[in-house]
Amino acid sequence: MQAPKIEYFKSLDSTNQQLKEMATERSIAEFTSVVADYQTAGRGRQGTRWESTEGLNLTFSFLIKPYFIDINNQFEITQLITLSILDVLKPFGNEFRIKWPNDIYSGDKKLAGILIENNLKGRQISSSIIGIGLNLNQVTFSPDIPNPISLCQISGKTHDRDTVMKDILNSFIKRYSEFATIQDPIQLFDEYYANLYRNRGMHSYRDENGVFEASFHSVKPEGHLVLRLPDGSLREYAFKEVEFVI
């Protein structure tokens, strides 16, 4: 396979948006990537904003064509990319976890966020754009951000953005290609679940009714989180319906 095409930009509103516009204008190869030194309107899931100081962190997006993944199983893309990022981070420590559904944490602090936008055609996902924002070399953050951390703060050294980006992309391509061939969703899910933040014990959460204590029960195939309350009852949540109290 040829090396993915990577396009670099000094500044963009959003790497996801740039890649969507490129894909609308012409046919682009799978794994084509867009990297920006700075995003003026970087987005997280459901419209949340991603803040990053210019030139210090990693903001990039790439396109895939996961025709082999049914629309009911699109959460498999989340599992593949989060585990791929952990592949790259784990040499720097053992505290990295996936905070459901797709943030990357070190301890109780947020290191990276992911935005996945799927384009559907019938029962298939014709294309997906995966956007990643990773705190790489920033050491001072706005007080408005509740719990950020960077890889530089964790490792005690600065990191080359291009190297980390290519390592993540290569790790994803390996996992993605293997999954397309083997199609073992149970193994993929088991690895994802084993790396989830707070997957053991009782912890505090908040929903529309307030704060409560619960433990993880399961994550459903569509990505919904099921929590078990102390009385044994279960509550199921879609994205953004429950908050981790940290």
C-alpha positions as CSV (number, residue, x, y, z in Angstrom):
1,M,0.0,0.0,0.0
2,Q,1.2,3.5,-0.8
3,A,2.0,5.9,2.0
4,P,-1.1,8.0,2.9
5,K,-1.2,11.4,1.3
6,I,-0.8,14.1,4.0
7,E,-1.6,17.7,3.4
8,Y,-0.3,20.3,5.9
9,F,-1.9,23.7,6.7
10,K,-0.7,26.6,8.8
11,S,-4.2,27.4,10.0
12,L,-7.7,25.9,9.4
13,D,-11.2,26.4,10.8
14,S,-11.3,22.6,11.3
15,T,-9.3,19.7,9.8
16,N,-12.5,17.7,9.6
17,Q,-14.2,20.4,7.7
18,Q,-11.3,20.8,5.3
19,L,-11.2,17.1,4.6
20,K,-15.0,17.0,4.0
21,E,-14.7,19.8,1.5
22,M,-11.8,18.0,-0.3
23,A,-13.9,14.8,-0.5
24,T,-16.8,16.7,-1.9
25,E,-14.7,18.4,-4.6
26,R,-12.9,15.2,-5.8
27,S,-12.4,11.5,-5.0
28,I,-9.6,11.1,-2.5
29,A,-7.7,8.0,-1.4
30,E,-8.4,6.2,1.8
31,F,-6.2,7.5,4.7
32,T,-5.7,10.9,3.1
33,S,-4.9,13.2,6.0
34,V,-5.1,16.9,6.8
35,V,-2.9,18.4,9.5
36,A,-3.1,22.0,10.9
37,D,-0.7,23.9,13.1
38,Y,-3.7,25.7,14.5
39,Q,-7.5,25.3,14.3
40,T,-9.7,28.4,14.7
41,A,-12.9,26.4,15.2
42,G,-11.8,22.9,16.2
43,R,-14.8,20.8,17.3
44,G,-15.4,18.0,19.7
45,R,-18.3,15.6,19.7
46,Q,-21.8,17.3,19.6
47,G,-20.4,20.8,19.0
48,T,-18.0,21.1,22.0
49,R,-14.9,23.2,21.3
50,W,-11.3,21.9,21.3
51,E,-8.7,24.5,22.4
52,S,-5.1,24.2,21.3
53,T,-2.2,26.7,21.4
54,E,-0.8,27.3,17.9
55,G,2.2,25.1,17.0
56,L,2.3,23.1,20.2
57,N,-0.2,20.3,19.8
58,L,-1.4,17.8,17.3
59,T,-4.6,18.4,15.3
60,F,-5.3,16.3,12.3
61,S,-8.0,14.3,10.5
62,F,-8.0,11.4,8.0
63,L,-10.5,9.7,5.8
64,I,-11.4,6.0,5.7
65,K,-13.9,4.0,3.6
66,P,-15.1,1.3,6.0
67,Y,-17.5,-0.5,3.6
68,F,-17.2,-3.7,5.7
69,I,-18.7,-2.1,8.8
70,D,-22.5,-2.1,9.0
71,I,-24.1,1.1,10.2
72,N,-25.4,-0.6,13.3
73,N,-21.7,-1.4,14.2
74,Q,-20.2,2.0,13.5
75,F,-19.0,2.2,17.1
76,E,-16.3,-0.3,16.0
77,I,-14.5,2.7,14.3
78,T,-14.4,4.4,17.8
79,Q,-12.8,1.3,19.3
80,L,-10.2,1.0,16.5
81,I,-9.0,4.6,16.7
82,T,-8.9,4.8,20.5
83,L,-6.9,1.6,20.7
84,S,-4.6,2.8,18.0
85,I,-3.8,6.0,20.0
86,L,-3.2,3.9,23.1
87,D,-0.7,1.8,21.0
88,V,1.4,5.0,20.5
89,L,1.0,6.3,24.0
90,K,1.6,3.3,26.2
91,P,5.5,3.4,25.8
92,F,5.2,6.6,27.8
93,G,3.4,5.1,30.8
94,N,0.7,2.8,32.0
95,E,-1.9,5.3,33.1
96,F,-3.5,5.9,29.7
97,R,-7.2,4.9,29.4
98,I,-10.2,5.5,27.1
99,K,-12.8,7.6,28.8
100,W,-16.1,6.4,27.3
101,P,-16.8,6.9,24.5
102,N,-13.7,8.2,22.9
103,D,-11.5,10.6,25.0
104,I,-8.0,9.6,26.0
105,Y,-7.1,10.1,29.6
106,S,-4.0,9.9,31.7
107,G,-5.1,9.3,35.2
108,D,-8.0,11.8,35.7
109,K,-6.8,14.3,33.1
110,K,-7.8,14.6,29.4
111,L,-5.0,14.1,26.9
112,A,-6.9,13.8,23.6
113,G,-10.3,14.0,22.0
114,I,-11.7,12.4,18.9
115,L,-14.5,13.5,16.5
116,I,-15.8,10.9,14.0
117,E,-18.2,11.9,11.3
118,N,-19.7,9.2,9.2
119,N,-21.2,9.4,5.7
120,L,-23.9,6.7,5.2
121,K,-25.1,5.1,2.0
122,G,-27.8,2.5,2.5
123,R,-26.6,-0.1,5.0
124,Q,-23.0,0.9,4.6
125,I,-20.7,3.6,5.8
126,S,-19.3,5.0,2.6
127,S,-16.7,7.1,4.3
128,S,-15.7,8.4,7.7
129,I,-13.6,11.3,8.8
130,I,-11.7,10.8,12.0
131,G,-10.5,14.0,13.7
132,I,-8.0,13.9,16.5
133,G,-6.8,16.6,18.9
134,L,-3.9,15.6,21.1
135,N,-2.2,17.8,23.7
136,L,1.4,17.2,22.8
137,N,3.8,20.0,23.9
138,Q,1.5,22.5,25.6
139,V,2.2,23.0,29.3
140,T,0.0,26.0,30.2
141,F,-3.8,25.8,29.7
142,S,-6.7,28.1,30.1
143,P,-8.3,27.8,33.5
144,D,-11.6,27.3,31.7
145,I,-10.5,23.8,30.7
146,P,-11.2,21.6,33.6
147,N,-8.6,18.8,33.5
148,P,-6.1,19.0,30.7
149,I,-2.7,17.4,30.4
150,S,-0.1,17.0,27.6
151,L,2.2,14.2,26.6
152,C,5.1,16.6,27.3
153,Q,3.9,17.0,30.9
154,I,3.7,13.2,31.3
155,S,7.0,12.3,29.6
156,G,9.1,15.3,30.6
157,K,10.1,16.0,27.0
158,T,8.8,17.6,23.9
159,H,7.6,15.5,21.0
160,D,7.7,15.9,17.2
161,R,4.1,16.4,15.9
162,D,4.7,14.8,12.6
163,T,6.3,11.6,14.1
164,V,3.4,11.2,16.6
165,M,0.8,11.8,13.9
166,K,2.3,9.2,11.5
167,D,2.7,6.7,14.4
168,I,-1.0,7.0,15.2
169,L,-2.0,6.7,11.5
170,N,0.2,3.7,11.0
171,S,-1.1,2.0,14.1
172,F,-4.7,2.6,12.9
173,I,-4.0,1.3,9.4
174,K,-2.6,-1.9,10.9
175,R,-5.5,-2.4,13.2
176,Y,-8.1,-1.4,10.6
177,S,-6.6,-3.7,7.9
178,E,-6.5,-6.6,10.3
179,F,-10.1,-6.1,11.4
180,A,-11.3,-5.9,7.8
181,T,-9.7,-9.3,7.2
182,I,-10.5,-11.1,10.4
183,Q,-13.8,-9.4,11.5
184,D,-13.6,-10.3,15.2
185,P,-15.8,-7.7,16.9
186,I,-15.7,-9.6,20.2
187,Q,-11.9,-9.4,20.5
188,L,-12.0,-5.8,19.5
189,F,-14.6,-5.0,22.1
190,D,-12.9,-6.9,24.8
191,E,-9.7,-4.9,24.3
192,Y,-11.6,-1.6,24.2
193,Y,-13.5,-2.5,27.4
194,A,-10.3,-3.6,29.2
195,N,-8.8,-0.2,28.5
196,L,-11.8,1.9,29.6
197,Y,-11.4,4.5,32.3
198,R,-13.3,3.6,35.5
199,N,-14.2,0.1,34.2
200,R,-13.9,-1.2,37.7
201,G,-15.4,-0.1,41.0
202,M,-18.0,2.4,42.0
203,H,-17.7,6.0,40.9
204,S,-19.6,9.2,40.7
205,Y,-21.7,10.3,37.7
206,R,-24.2,13.0,36.9
207,D,-27.3,12.8,34.7
208,E,-30.3,15.0,34.3
209,N,-31.5,14.0,37.8
210,G,-28.2,14.8,39.6
211,V,-25.1,13.0,40.9
212,F,-25.2,9.3,41.7
213,E,-22.9,6.3,42.3
214,A,-22.6,3.5,39.9
215,S,-20.2,0.9,38.3
216,F,-19.8,-0.1,34.7
217,H,-22.1,-2.9,33.6
218,S,-21.4,-3.0,29.8
219,V,-21.1,-1.0,26.7
220,K,-23.7,-1.9,24.0
221,P,-22.7,-2.5,20.4
222,E,-24.1,0.9,19.3
223,G,-21.9,2.5,22.0
224,H,-24.4,3.2,24.7
225,L,-23.0,2.9,28.3
226,V,-24.9,0.8,30.8
227,L,-24.2,1.6,34.5
228,R,-25.2,-0.5,37.5
229,L,-26.5,1.3,40.6
230,P,-25.8,0.0,44.1
231,D,-29.3,-1.6,44.3
232,G,-28.5,-3.6,41.1
233,S,-30.7,-1.6,38.8
234,L,-29.3,-0.6,35.4
235,R,-29.3,2.7,33.6
236,E,-28.4,3.1,29.9
237,Y,-27.0,6.3,28.4
238,A,-26.3,7.6,24.9
239,F,-23.4,10.0,24.3
240,K,-23.7,13.2,26.4
241,E,-26.5,11.9,28.5
242,V,-24.2,11.2,31.5
243,E,-21.2,13.0,32.9
244,F,-18.2,11.6,34.8
245,V,-17.8,13.4,38.0
246,I,-14.1,13.9,38.5
